[in-house]
Amino acid sequence: MRIAILSRNFLVTGGGAERYSIHIAECIAEKHDVHVFAQTIEHHHPKITYHRISARLYRPRWINQLLFNAISWWMTKNGFDVVIAHENTWHGNVHVVHVLPVKYSLFSFKHRLKYLKNFIKVATSPRLISYLLLEYFRFTPNRRKKFVTTSNALQQAMIAAYPKTKDKMLVIKPGVEVDLVTENFNRFSTKNKSRIILGLPVNGICLLFVGNDFRKKGLPALMEALAKLPHQFFLAIAGNPVQKQSMLTIAESLGITQRCYFLGSVKNLDIAYCAADCLVHPTLQDSYAMVVLEAFAHHLPVVVSSASYCGISEDLSSHHEALIIEDPKNPQQICELVAEIFNDETLRLRLIRNGKDFAARHSWASAGEAYETVMKSLVISSKE
């Protein structure tokens, strides 16, 4: 099959949605002719053909979205068996949903005053009107459309906002490179080397934070928790440094500036995982959280927000695969859970073992096979 994939930012240093789209494209490219249409491309795969969509107007973002949609529609309207859209666009056959629908975020409140306030907000905002209109056309079902979400919680939100999508909706969760789990490597032999490369202290306990939106992923609360932990704990922060200055201000006020290391956007996160002793992910909103799965694969214990905030946690048991943060805004709770891991060797080893087993059950190959089934069903339906 000839497949088109739409993703404005096709780069490994992007967020979970961008990396998800890359892995799925790589899986599909093993069997099919894959063409990627994107504005930013920082990726190379010998079996993928890349098409850069130039748009001179990157701001405001909603106009950029409309331009990307129009150009990609024109470029893919003929010659492709299936179009997979990771964007909020009116065209495409497989619509992959990575974030809460705008309609759900604005109008899922039962409180009438809040509902009215958001209604007025939408009525006076061309940006919100355009996003809602795009969603309306995107999520209007037909026999040549399927909808994919990356977690069960996100699926339920989608159905609540757009009930007619229910019968055409399925969940395809992220995976991880299986060879990271099965490979017989001694992680500790590479830890010092990884830390030196990243400019981290060789000695001490390294907590790892991975996320591009520092505030949404809970970094301020984690920094407050770090201030409560003993001085041998330090924090490595991997992600887009746009909010770095405001985080440095917080670190300075807490007296932990010398214990926080901003790594910037790391192209190969493997080295960051190898340098760390624990992943802490106190996210306030995550449809799944691929970083947790990747940390499991690298034999790291994990502290992560509950299912109310993070999609992957609906599949985890507290003190079995990970330690669960009930309130990610509570620094004391984060501090206590991190301390528990390093005060209890039996617990730490159990989390590492069970996390590794969890990762082994979630491969990108399985996710790719699920997309293969979806694409074949769409091609068959188009011929009927």
matplotlib code that plots the C-alpha trace (Angstrom):
import matplotlib.pyplot as plt

x = [0.0, 1.0, 0.6, 0.8, 1.5, 0.7, 2.7, 3.8, 6.9, 8.5, 11.5, 12.8, 13.3, 9.6, 7.0, 5.4, 3.0, 5.9, 7.9, 4.8, 4.2, 7.9, 7.8, 4.6, 5.9, 9.0, 6.9, 4.6, 7.6, 8.8, 6.0, 4.6, 5.5, 5.4, 5.5, 5.8, 4.4, 5.8, 7.0, 9.9, 11.8, 14.7, 14.6, 16.1, 14.9, 15.9, 12.4, 10.5, 10.1, 9.9, 7.9, 8.6, 5.7, 7.0, 4.7, 6.2, 3.6, 4.4, 2.6, -0.2, -0.3, -4.0, -3.3, -0.3, -2.5, -5.0, -2.1, -0.6, -4.0, -4.8, -1.3, -1.2, -4.8, -3.8, -0.6, -2.3, -5.8, -4.7, -2.3, -2.5, -4.4, -4.5, -3.7, -2.8, -3.3, -1.6, -3.0, -6.3, -7.3, -10.5, -8.9, -7.4, -8.5, -6.9, -7.1, -4.7, -5.7, -2.9, -4.5, -7.9, -10.3, -10.8, -14.5, -14.0, -11.5, -13.9, -17.4, -17.1, -18.0, -21.3, -21.1, -23.3, -21.2, -18.0, -19.8, -21.1, -17.7, -16.1, -18.9, -18.2, -14.4, -14.9, -17.3, -14.6, -11.7, -11.0, -8.4, -10.8, -13.5, -11.1, -10.0, -13.6, -14.6, -11.6, -12.5, -16.1, -15.1, -12.3, -14.6, -17.5, -17.5, -17.8, -16.9, -13.4, -12.5, -11.1, -10.1, -7.2, -6.4, -3.3, -5.0, -8.3, -8.8, -8.4, -10.8, -13.5, -12.9, -13.2, -16.5, -17.9, -17.1, -18.0, -20.3, -20.7, -17.0, -17.5, -18.1, -15.0, -12.7, -9.9, -6.9, -3.4, -1.0, 2.7, 5.4, 9.1, 12.1, 12.0, 15.7, 16.3, 14.4, 15.9, 19.5, 21.8, 23.6, 25.1, 23.5, 25.8, 28.9, 27.7, 26.3, 29.5, 30.3, 26.8, 27.0, 30.3, 29.0, 26.0, 28.0, 26.4, 28.1, 29.5, 28.6, 25.1, 21.6, 20.3, 16.6, 15.5, 12.7, 11.8, 9.2, 9.1, 6.4, 8.1, 5.0, 2.5, 4.7, 5.1, 8.7, 8.0, 6.6, 9.5, 12.0, 10.3, 10.5, 14.2, 14.8, 13.4, 15.6, 19.2, 22.0, 23.2, 20.1, 20.3, 18.0, 18.7, 16.1, 15.7, 13.4, 12.9, 14.6, 12.0, 10.8, 14.3, 14.7, 11.5, 12.6, 16.0, 14.2, 12.4, 15.6, 17.3, 14.5, 14.7, 18.5, 18.9, 20.5, 23.7, 21.6, 19.6, 21.1, 19.3, 20.2, 18.1, 16.5, 18.3, 18.2, 19.0, 17.3, 18.9, 22.0, 19.8, 18.1, 21.4, 22.7, 19.7, 18.8, 15.1, 12.5, 10.1, 7.1, 4.7, 2.7, -0.4, -1.7, -0.5, -2.6, -0.1, 3.5, 5.9, 8.8, 7.6, 7.6, 11.1, 12.3, 11.0, 12.8, 16.1, 15.6, 14.7, 12.3, 9.6, 7.5, 4.5, 1.2, -2.0, -4.4, -6.4, -3.4, -1.5, -2.8, -0.2, -1.0, -4.4, -2.3, 0.0, -0.3, 1.3, 4.3, 4.3, 5.5, 5.8, 5.1, 1.9, 1.6, -2.0, -1.5, 1.4, 1.1, 2.1, 6.0, 5.9, 4.2, 6.7, 9.6, 8.3, 7.8, 11.3, 12.9, 10.9, 12.6, 16.1, 15.4, 14.0, 16.3, 13.7, 11.1, 13.5, 14.5, 10.9, 9.9, 12.8, 11.9, 8.2, 8.7, 11.0, 8.4, 5.7, 7.8, 8.4, 4.7, 4.4, 6.4, 6.3, 6.0, 2.6, 1.4, 2.5, 0.5, -2.6, -2.2, -1.7, -5.1, -6.8, -5.3, -6.3, -9.9, -10.1, -8.8, -11.2, -14.2, -13.2, -13.5, -17.0]
y = [0.0, 3.6, 5.4, 9.1, 10.2, 13.8, 15.2, 18.8, 18.1, 14.9, 14.9, 12.7, 15.6, 16.4, 15.2, 11.8, 12.5, 13.2, 10.2, 8.0, 9.1, 8.3, 4.8, 3.9, 5.3, 3.1, 0.0, 0.6, 1.3, -2.3, -3.5, -0.4, 2.6, 5.4, 9.1, 11.6, 15.2, 17.6, 21.1, 20.2, 17.0, 15.7, 12.0, 9.6, 6.2, 4.5, 3.2, 6.5, 9.3, 12.8, 15.8, 19.1, 21.4, 25.0, 27.5, 30.9, 31.8, 29.7, 32.1, 32.3, 28.5, 28.1, 29.8, 27.6, 24.6, 25.7, 26.2, 22.8, 21.2, 22.8, 22.1, 18.5, 17.9, 19.0, 16.9, 13.7, 13.8, 11.4, 8.5, 7.2, 4.1, 5.4, 8.8, 8.7, 12.1, 12.9, 16.5, 18.2, 18.2, 17.5, 15.0, 11.6, 8.0, 7.1, 9.9, 9.5, 11.4, 12.3, 15.0, 15.7, 17.2, 20.9, 20.4, 18.1, 20.5, 23.4, 21.9, 18.8, 20.8, 20.4, 23.7, 26.1, 29.2, 27.6, 26.3, 29.8, 31.4, 29.0, 29.5, 33.3, 32.6, 30.5, 33.0, 35.8, 33.6, 32.9, 30.4, 28.3, 28.6, 27.2, 24.4, 23.4, 23.5, 21.4, 18.8, 18.8, 17.8, 15.5, 13.5, 13.3, 9.5, 7.9, 4.4, 5.6, 6.8, 5.2, 6.9, 5.8, 7.0, 6.1, 5.2, 4.1, 7.3, 9.3, 7.1, 7.7, 11.5, 11.2, 9.3, 11.8, 14.7, 13.0, 10.0, 9.1, 8.0, 5.2, 2.4, 3.4, 4.0, 1.8, 2.1, 1.5, 2.2, 3.1, 0.5, 0.4, -1.2, -4.8, -5.3, -2.8, -5.2, -8.5, -7.3, -8.7, -5.5, -4.3, -0.9, 0.1, -0.3, 2.4, 4.8, 6.7, 7.1, 8.4, 10.9, 12.2, 12.7, 14.6, 16.7, 15.1, 14.2, 10.7, 10.3, 10.7, 9.6, 10.9, 11.6, 12.0, 14.2, 14.1, 16.5, 19.5, 21.4, 21.7, 23.1, 20.7, 17.7, 18.8, 20.0, 22.8, 20.3, 17.9, 20.7, 21.4, 17.7, 17.7, 20.4, 18.2, 15.2, 14.7, 16.4, 13.3, 13.5, 15.6, 16.2, 15.8, 17.6, 16.6, 18.6, 21.8, 24.6, 27.2, 27.4, 27.0, 30.5, 30.3, 26.9, 28.3, 31.1, 28.4, 26.4, 29.5, 30.3, 26.7, 26.7, 23.8, 25.5, 23.4, 20.2, 20.8, 20.0, 21.1, 18.8, 20.5, 18.5, 15.2, 13.4, 10.0, 9.6, 6.2, 8.0, 9.9, 6.8, 5.0, 7.9, 7.9, 6.0, 6.7, 8.4, 10.8, 11.8, 14.0, 15.0, 17.0, 15.8, 13.0, 10.9, 8.0, 8.9, 7.0, 8.0, 5.7, 2.8, 3.7, 4.0, 0.5, -0.9, 0.7, -1.0, 2.1, 2.4, 4.9, 7.4, 8.5, 10.4, 8.4, 7.5, 10.7, 12.5, 10.0, 7.3, 4.6, 4.5, 2.8, -0.3, 0.0, -1.2, 0.9, -0.8, -3.4, -1.8, 1.8, 4.1, 6.1, 9.8, 10.5, 14.3, 15.4, 18.9, 17.7, 18.0, 16.2, 13.1, 13.0, 13.3, 10.5, 8.1, 8.8, 8.3, 5.0, 3.6, 4.3, 3.3, -0.1, -2.2, -5.0, -2.6, -1.0, -4.3, -5.4, -2.3, -2.7, -6.4, -5.8, -2.7, -4.6, -7.3, -4.6, -3.1, -6.5, -6.8, -3.6, -3.5, -1.1, -4.2, -5.0, -1.5, -1.6, -4.8, -3.1, -0.2, -2.8, -4.3, -0.9, 0.1, -3.2, -2.9, 0.6, -0.5, -3.4, -1.1, 1.4, -1.4, -2.6]
z = [0.0, -0.5, 2.8, 3.6, 7.2, 8.3, 11.2, 11.3, 13.4, 12.5, 14.9, 17.7, 20.1, 20.0, 22.5, 22.9, 19.9, 17.6, 18.7, 18.5, 14.8, 14.0, 15.4, 13.7, 10.4, 10.8, 11.5, 8.5, 6.2, 6.7, 4.5, 2.6, 0.7, 3.3, 2.6, 5.5, 5.1, 7.7, 8.2, 10.5, 9.6, 11.7, 11.0, 8.4, 7.5, 4.2, 3.5, 4.1, 1.6, 3.1, 1.8, 3.5, 3.6, 3.8, 5.6, 6.1, 8.7, 11.8, 14.1, 15.1, 15.4, 14.4, 11.0, 10.6, 11.2, 8.6, 6.0, 6.8, 6.4, 3.1, 1.6, 2.8, 1.6, -1.9, -1.9, -0.7, -2.2, -5.0, -5.2, -1.7, -0.3, 3.2, 4.8, 8.6, 10.3, 13.6, 13.2, 13.7, 10.1, 8.0, 5.7, 6.2, 6.9, 10.2, 12.7, 15.6, 18.7, 21.1, 23.3, 24.8, 22.2, 22.5, 22.8, 25.8, 27.5, 27.1, 27.5, 29.7, 32.8, 34.5, 36.2, 34.1, 34.9, 33.8, 30.6, 29.9, 30.5, 28.0, 25.5, 25.5, 25.3, 22.2, 20.6, 20.9, 19.8, 16.0, 17.2, 19.3, 16.6, 14.0, 16.2, 17.0, 13.4, 12.4, 15.1, 13.9, 10.4, 11.6, 13.9, 11.6, 10.8, 7.4, 6.1, 5.1, 8.5, 11.7, 14.9, 17.1, 20.7, 22.6, 25.9, 27.3, 29.2, 26.1, 24.2, 26.8, 26.6, 22.8, 22.9, 25.5, 23.2, 19.9, 20.6, 16.9, 16.8, 19.2, 16.7, 14.7, 17.6, 18.9, 21.2, 20.0, 22.8, 22.4, 22.5, 23.2, 21.4, 22.6, 22.2, 25.0, 27.3, 26.1, 25.5, 28.2, 29.2, 32.5, 32.9, 35.7, 33.6, 31.3, 33.9, 34.7, 31.0, 30.3, 33.1, 32.0, 28.4, 29.8, 32.2, 35.3, 38.6, 38.6, 42.2, 43.8, 43.0, 39.7, 39.3, 35.7, 34.4, 30.7, 29.2, 26.8, 28.7, 32.1, 33.9, 32.5, 33.2, 36.9, 37.1, 39.7, 42.2, 41.5, 42.2, 45.5, 46.3, 45.5, 48.0, 50.7, 49.7, 51.0, 49.1, 47.3, 45.1, 42.0, 39.0, 35.3, 33.2, 29.5, 27.3, 25.3, 27.3, 26.5, 30.1, 31.5, 32.9, 35.0, 36.3, 37.2, 39.2, 41.2, 41.7, 43.0, 45.5, 46.8, 47.0, 44.6, 41.6, 41.9, 42.0, 38.8, 35.4, 32.3, 29.4, 26.7, 23.9, 23.9, 20.5, 22.0, 25.3, 25.9, 27.3, 29.8, 30.9, 31.4, 33.4, 35.8, 38.9, 38.8, 36.5, 38.2, 36.1, 38.2, 35.1, 35.4, 32.0, 29.8, 27.4, 27.9, 28.9, 26.6, 28.9, 31.6, 29.2, 28.0, 31.6, 32.3, 29.3, 30.7, 34.0, 36.0, 38.9, 38.2, 40.2, 38.1, 38.5, 38.9, 36.2, 36.8, 35.3, 33.2, 30.8, 31.4, 35.1, 34.4, 33.5, 36.5, 40.1, 42.9, 44.4, 41.7, 38.5, 39.8, 42.7, 42.0, 42.9, 43.9, 43.9, 41.6, 42.9, 46.3, 46.7, 50.0, 48.5, 45.6, 48.1, 50.2, 47.3, 45.9, 49.3, 49.7, 46.6, 47.8, 51.4, 50.4, 48.2, 47.9, 46.6, 44.2, 42.7, 42.5, 40.6, 38.2, 37.5, 37.1, 35.0, 32.7, 32.3, 31.6, 28.8, 27.3, 26.7, 24.8, 21.6, 18.6, 16.4, 18.0, 17.6, 13.9, 13.4, 14.8, 12.3, 9.5, 10.4, 10.4, 7.1, 5.4, 6.6, 5.2, 1.8, 1.7, 2.6, -0.1, -2.7, -1.6]

ax = plt.figure().add_subplot(projection="3d")
ax.plot(x, y, z, "-o")
ax.set_aspect("equal")
plt.show()
